[in-house]
Amino acid sequence: MKLGVYNAILHDRPLTEALRIIADLGLTGIELNTGGFLAPTHVPNIDQILDSDAARDDFLEIFENTGVQIAGLNCNGNPLHPNRAISEKHAEDVLRSIKLAQRLGQHRVVTMSGLPGSEPGATRVNWVVNAWNSAALDQLDYQYGVAADFWKETDALAQDHDVKVALELHPQNIVFNPASFRELIERAGTSNIGVELDASHLFWQQMDPVAVVRDLGSWVFQAAAKDVRINPHAAINGVLDNSFRKLRADEPRTNLGGDEWANEWPKNSAWDFVALGKGHDTAFWTEFLRALHEVDPDMLVNIEHEDTELGAVEGLEVAAKVLRDADAALAASLATN
């Protein structure tokens, strides 16, 4: 397996330092953010790279002799947002990332399917959690139509650039599980749109990431290693608890596009993102890697660190040890078969 790190957690330091940290972790890949919700901090000259061979070569030279190579691009955002100030920027970032991937010799772009409003003229996204009523299915029909139009056109560009686009199965998106993924690609008739298998969002939905990998098979294009811990309070409020707090303008907060911002996480949360091993042990991650290996022995598997209990490097160290140990256990078991 090819193990690396999604670079967002290291955006506070130069790319050269991020590469040293990843190499010291015993990992060999860096998944580069190229837009969407986050600014492309480590690739600030995307337009120059697209236009100039010299700029491209200078950028690729940064990775030489570091032991770390680019392991896909990432531009998570909402290209279907009903607020065009958000959707147009995020959609352009997806399309530009596909072009950039080809320029950098990459074949994977990770993003999200996006989520439209509930109907024409809507100004806010609207995610159907449980479509028990007919109106909810009417809304989904409209949303899938919007999504299919965008992803059909995007798929054509991806085919032209020999790139596969991996949609993260992420709640508050039209695609968040295997059924919704299949619905989208059947409506859109795509070939180069697949899945990024981030185990964390499956855990809190009570899904089994190993079973999901085997269900989707070759539609899994890339993977993220991120863990979740289910907390005791889930027994009271369940995993759909909405006890978030809206942050004030004078508080540190992350912009998600337009006038949308990330909220403060619930104090007594039902679940939390944690470093690998704090929610599921090495034995689980070994089986996760085994399922991915069955799909592609060269699968890109990148750590995404969002454990607020651990610092950036500290959290990566914890996660990297578990992931390396799981990979070694997988290799040992394969060698004996």
C-alpha positions as CSV (number, residue, x, y, z in Angstrom):
1,M,0.0,0.0,0.0
2,K,1.1,3.6,-0.5
3,L,0.7,5.5,2.8
4,G,0.7,9.3,3.2
5,V,-0.9,12.4,4.7
6,Y,-3.5,14.8,3.6
7,N,-1.6,18.1,4.0
8,A,-4.4,20.4,5.4
9,I,-3.2,19.8,9.0
10,L,0.3,21.1,7.9
11,H,-0.9,24.2,6.2
12,D,0.6,26.3,9.0
13,R,4.1,25.5,7.8
14,P,6.0,25.6,4.5
15,L,5.7,22.7,2.1
16,T,9.3,21.7,2.5
17,E,8.8,21.4,6.3
18,A,5.6,19.4,5.7
19,L,7.5,17.0,3.5
20,R,10.2,16.5,6.2
21,I,7.6,15.7,8.8
22,I,5.9,13.2,6.6
23,A,9.2,11.5,5.7
24,D,10.1,11.3,9.4
25,L,6.8,9.5,10.0
26,G,7.9,6.8,7.7
27,L,5.3,7.7,5.1
28,T,5.8,8.3,1.4
29,G,2.9,10.4,0.1
30,I,1.3,13.8,0.4
31,E,-2.2,14.5,-0.8
32,L,-2.2,18.2,-1.7
33,N,-5.2,20.5,-1.1
34,T,-5.9,22.5,-4.3
35,G,-9.0,24.5,-3.4
36,G,-12.6,24.1,-2.3
37,F,-13.3,24.8,1.4
38,L,-9.6,25.5,2.0
39,A,-7.1,27.7,0.1
40,P,-4.4,25.8,-1.8
41,T,-1.7,26.8,0.7
42,H,1.1,24.5,-0.6
43,V,0.2,25.0,-4.3
44,P,-0.2,28.8,-4.4
45,N,0.8,29.1,-8.1
46,I,-1.7,26.7,-9.7
47,D,-2.4,28.9,-12.7
48,Q,1.3,29.3,-13.4
49,I,1.8,25.5,-13.2
50,L,-1.1,25.0,-15.7
51,D,0.5,27.5,-18.1
52,S,4.2,27.1,-17.8
53,D,6.3,23.9,-18.0
54,A,9.1,25.7,-16.1
55,A,6.7,26.5,-13.2
56,R,5.5,22.9,-13.2
57,D,9.0,21.5,-13.2
58,D,10.1,23.9,-10.4
59,F,7.2,22.7,-8.3
60,L,7.9,19.1,-8.9
61,E,11.6,19.6,-8.1
62,I,10.5,20.4,-4.5
63,F,9.7,16.8,-4.0
64,E,12.9,15.4,-5.3
65,N,15.1,13.5,-2.8
66,T,12.6,14.0,0.0
67,G,11.2,10.4,0.0
68,V,7.7,11.9,-0.4
69,Q,5.8,12.1,-3.6
70,I,2.4,13.7,-4.5
71,A,-0.4,11.2,-3.6
72,G,-3.4,12.8,-5.3
73,L,-5.0,16.2,-5.1
74,N,-7.9,17.2,-2.9
75,C,-10.4,20.1,-3.4
76,N,-13.3,19.2,-1.1
77,G,-16.1,21.7,-1.4
78,N,-19.7,22.1,-2.6
79,P,-19.8,22.6,-6.4
80,L,-23.6,22.3,-6.3
81,H,-24.4,25.0,-3.7
82,P,-27.4,27.1,-4.5
83,N,-25.4,30.2,-3.6
84,R,-23.5,30.7,-6.9
85,A,-20.8,32.6,-5.2
86,I,-19.9,29.3,-3.5
87,S,-20.8,26.8,-6.2
88,E,-19.1,28.5,-9.0
89,K,-15.8,28.9,-7.1
90,H,-15.8,25.3,-5.8
91,A,-16.8,23.9,-9.2
92,E,-14.0,25.8,-10.9
93,D,-11.6,24.4,-8.3
94,V,-12.7,20.9,-9.1
95,L,-12.2,21.4,-12.9
96,R,-8.9,23.2,-12.4
97,S,-7.7,20.4,-10.1
98,I,-8.4,17.8,-12.8
99,K,-6.3,19.8,-15.2
100,L,-3.6,20.3,-12.6
101,A,-3.5,16.6,-11.8
102,Q,-2.6,15.8,-15.4
103,R,0.1,18.5,-15.4
104,L,1.6,17.0,-12.2
105,G,1.5,13.4,-13.5
106,Q,-1.4,12.5,-11.1
107,H,-4.5,10.4,-11.7
108,R,-6.6,11.0,-8.6
109,V,-8.6,14.1,-7.5
110,V,-10.5,13.8,-4.2
111,T,-13.6,16.0,-3.7
112,M,-17.2,15.8,-2.5
113,S,-20.3,15.3,-4.6
114,G,-21.8,18.5,-3.3
115,L,-25.4,19.3,-2.3
116,P,-28.0,21.5,-4.1
117,G,-30.9,23.4,-2.5
118,S,-34.2,21.6,-2.2
119,E,-35.8,23.1,-5.3
120,P,-35.2,25.7,-8.0
121,G,-34.7,29.1,-6.4
122,A,-33.5,27.8,-3.1
123,T,-30.7,29.7,-1.3
124,R,-29.6,27.1,1.2
125,V,-28.5,23.5,0.9
126,N,-31.0,20.9,2.2
127,W,-29.9,17.4,3.1
128,V,-32.6,14.7,3.4
129,V,-31.7,12.6,6.4
130,N,-34.7,10.2,6.2
131,A,-36.9,10.2,3.1
132,W,-40.0,8.7,4.7
133,N,-42.4,11.2,3.0
134,S,-43.1,11.7,-0.7
135,A,-42.0,15.3,-0.7
136,A,-38.5,14.3,0.4
137,L,-38.2,11.9,-2.6
138,D,-39.3,14.7,-4.9
139,Q,-36.6,16.8,-3.4
140,L,-34.0,14.1,-3.9
141,D,-35.1,13.6,-7.5
142,Y,-34.5,17.3,-8.2
143,Q,-31.1,17.2,-6.4
144,Y,-29.9,14.1,-8.2
145,G,-30.8,15.9,-11.5
146,V,-28.7,18.9,-10.6
147,A,-25.8,16.6,-9.5
148,A,-26.0,14.4,-12.6
149,D,-25.7,17.4,-14.9
150,F,-22.6,18.7,-13.2
151,W,-20.8,15.3,-12.8
152,K,-21.6,14.2,-16.3
153,E,-19.7,17.2,-17.7
154,T,-16.9,16.8,-15.1
155,D,-16.6,13.2,-16.0
156,A,-15.9,14.1,-19.6
157,L,-13.1,16.4,-18.5
158,A,-11.7,13.8,-16.3
159,Q,-11.7,11.2,-19.1
160,D,-9.9,13.7,-21.4
161,H,-7.2,14.2,-18.7
162,D,-6.8,10.6,-17.7
163,V,-7.9,11.4,-14.1
164,K,-10.3,9.6,-11.8
165,V,-12.4,11.7,-9.4
166,A,-12.9,10.2,-6.0
167,L,-16.0,11.5,-4.1
168,E,-15.8,11.3,-0.4
169,L,-18.8,9.6,1.2
170,H,-19.6,12.5,3.4
171,P,-22.9,13.4,5.1
172,Q,-24.6,16.6,4.0
173,N,-23.8,15.7,0.4
174,I,-26.0,14.1,-2.2
175,V,-23.5,11.1,-2.2
176,F,-22.8,9.8,1.3
177,N,-23.1,6.0,1.0
178,P,-22.9,3.3,-1.7
179,A,-26.6,3.6,-2.6
180,S,-26.4,7.3,-3.2
181,F,-23.2,6.9,-5.1
182,R,-24.7,4.4,-7.4
183,E,-27.8,6.5,-7.9
184,L,-25.6,9.4,-9.1
185,I,-23.4,7.6,-11.5
186,E,-26.4,5.7,-13.0
187,R,-28.2,9.0,-13.7
188,A,-25.0,10.7,-14.9
189,G,-23.7,7.8,-17.0
190,T,-20.1,8.4,-15.7
191,S,-17.0,6.2,-15.9
192,N,-14.3,8.2,-14.1
193,I,-16.3,9.2,-11.0
194,G,-15.7,6.9,-8.0
195,V,-15.3,7.0,-4.3
196,E,-12.7,8.1,-1.7
197,L,-13.2,5.7,1.1
198,D,-12.9,7.8,4.3
199,A,-13.7,5.4,7.1
200,S,-14.5,8.1,9.7
201,H,-17.8,9.2,8.2
202,L,-18.9,5.6,7.8
203,F,-18.1,4.8,11.5
204,W,-20.5,7.4,12.9
205,Q,-23.2,6.4,10.5
206,Q,-22.9,2.8,12.0
207,M,-21.5,1.5,8.7
208,D,-18.7,-1.0,8.3
209,P,-15.9,0.5,6.2
210,V,-14.5,-2.9,5.3
211,A,-17.9,-4.1,4.1
212,V,-18.3,-0.9,2.1
213,V,-15.0,-1.3,0.4
214,R,-15.9,-4.8,-0.7
215,D,-19.4,-3.7,-1.8
216,L,-18.0,-0.9,-4.0
217,G,-14.9,-2.8,-5.2
218,S,-13.2,-1.1,-8.1
219,W,-15.2,2.0,-7.6
220,V,-12.9,2.8,-4.7
221,F,-10.3,5.0,-6.2
222,Q,-8.5,6.4,-3.0
223,A,-8.8,6.1,0.7
224,A,-8.4,8.3,3.9
225,A,-7.3,7.0,7.2
226,K,-9.2,8.8,9.9
227,D,-10.8,7.3,13.0
228,V,-14.0,8.1,15.0
229,R,-14.7,7.5,18.7
230,I,-18.4,7.0,19.6
231,N,-18.9,8.6,23.0
232,P,-21.4,7.7,25.8
233,H,-23.6,10.7,25.1
234,A,-24.6,9.0,21.8
235,A,-26.8,6.8,23.9
236,I,-28.8,10.0,24.8
237,N,-28.8,12.2,21.7
238,G,-27.8,9.7,19.0
239,V,-25.2,10.3,16.3
240,L,-27.4,12.9,14.5
241,D,-27.2,15.4,17.5
242,N,-27.2,19.0,16.3
243,S,-25.9,20.7,19.4
244,F,-23.4,22.9,17.6
245,R,-22.7,26.5,18.4
246,K,-22.5,29.3,15.8
247,L,-19.3,31.1,16.2
248,R,-19.3,34.9,16.4
249,A,-17.5,37.0,13.8
250,D,-14.9,38.0,16.4
251,E,-14.0,34.4,17.2
252,P,-11.5,32.3,15.2
253,R,-13.5,30.3,12.6
254,T,-13.1,28.6,9.3
255,N,-14.9,30.0,6.2
256,L,-16.6,27.4,4.0
257,G,-17.4,29.9,1.2
258,G,-19.5,33.0,0.9
259,D,-20.9,33.7,4.4
260,E,-20.9,30.2,5.7
261,W,-18.6,29.1,8.5
262,A,-17.8,26.0,10.4
263,N,-19.5,25.8,13.8
264,E,-18.1,24.9,17.2
265,W,-18.3,21.2,17.9
266,P,-20.8,20.1,20.6
267,K,-19.2,20.2,24.1
268,N,-20.7,16.8,25.1
269,S,-20.4,15.2,21.7
270,A,-22.0,12.0,20.6
271,W,-18.8,11.2,18.6
272,D,-15.4,12.8,17.8
273,F,-12.8,12.5,15.1
274,V,-9.7,10.9,16.6
275,A,-6.3,9.6,15.6
276,L,-6.1,6.1,14.3
277,G,-6.2,3.6,17.2
278,K,-8.3,5.8,19.6
279,G,-11.5,4.5,18.1
280,H,-10.6,1.3,16.3
281,D,-7.5,-0.8,17.0
282,T,-4.6,-1.9,14.7
283,A,-6.4,-5.2,13.9
284,F,-9.3,-3.2,12.4
285,W,-7.0,-1.0,10.3
286,T,-5.2,-4.2,9.1
287,E,-8.5,-5.5,7.7
288,F,-9.3,-2.1,6.2
289,L,-6.0,-2.1,4.3
290,R,-6.7,-5.8,3.3
291,A,-10.0,-4.8,1.7
292,L,-8.3,-1.9,-0.1
293,H,-5.5,-4.2,-1.2
294,E,-8.0,-6.5,-2.8
295,V,-9.2,-3.6,-4.9
296,D,-5.8,-2.1,-5.7
297,P,-2.4,-3.2,-4.1
298,D,-1.1,0.3,-4.9
299,M,-4.1,2.2,-3.3
300,L,-3.3,5.6,-2.0
301,V,-4.2,5.7,1.7
302,N,-3.6,9.1,3.3
303,I,-4.0,10.1,7.0
304,E,-6.4,12.9,7.7
305,H,-5.8,14.4,11.1
306,E,-8.7,16.1,12.9
307,D,-8.2,15.0,16.5
308,T,-8.5,18.1,18.6
309,E,-7.0,16.3,21.6
310,L,-3.6,16.0,19.9
311,G,-1.4,18.6,18.2
312,A,-0.7,18.3,14.4
313,V,2.6,16.4,14.5
314,E,1.7,14.5,17.7
315,G,-1.6,13.3,16.1
316,L,0.2,12.3,12.9
317,E,2.7,10.4,14.8
318,V,0.0,8.4,16.6
319,A,-1.9,7.7,13.4
320,A,1.2,6.9,11.4
321,K,2.4,4.2,13.8
322,V,-1.0,2.5,13.8
323,L,-1.2,2.7,10.0
324,R,2.4,1.4,9.5
325,D,1.8,-1.4,12.0
326,A,-1.4,-2.4,10.1
327,D,0.4,-2.3,6.8
328,A,3.2,-4.5,8.2
329,A,0.6,-7.0,9.6
330,L,-1.1,-7.1,6.3
331,A,2.2,-7.7,4.4
332,A,3.1,-10.5,6.9
333,S,-0.2,-12.2,6.5
334,L,-0.1,-12.0,2.7
335,A,3.4,-13.5,2.7
336,T,2.2,-16.6,4.5
337,N,-0.6,-17.3,2.1
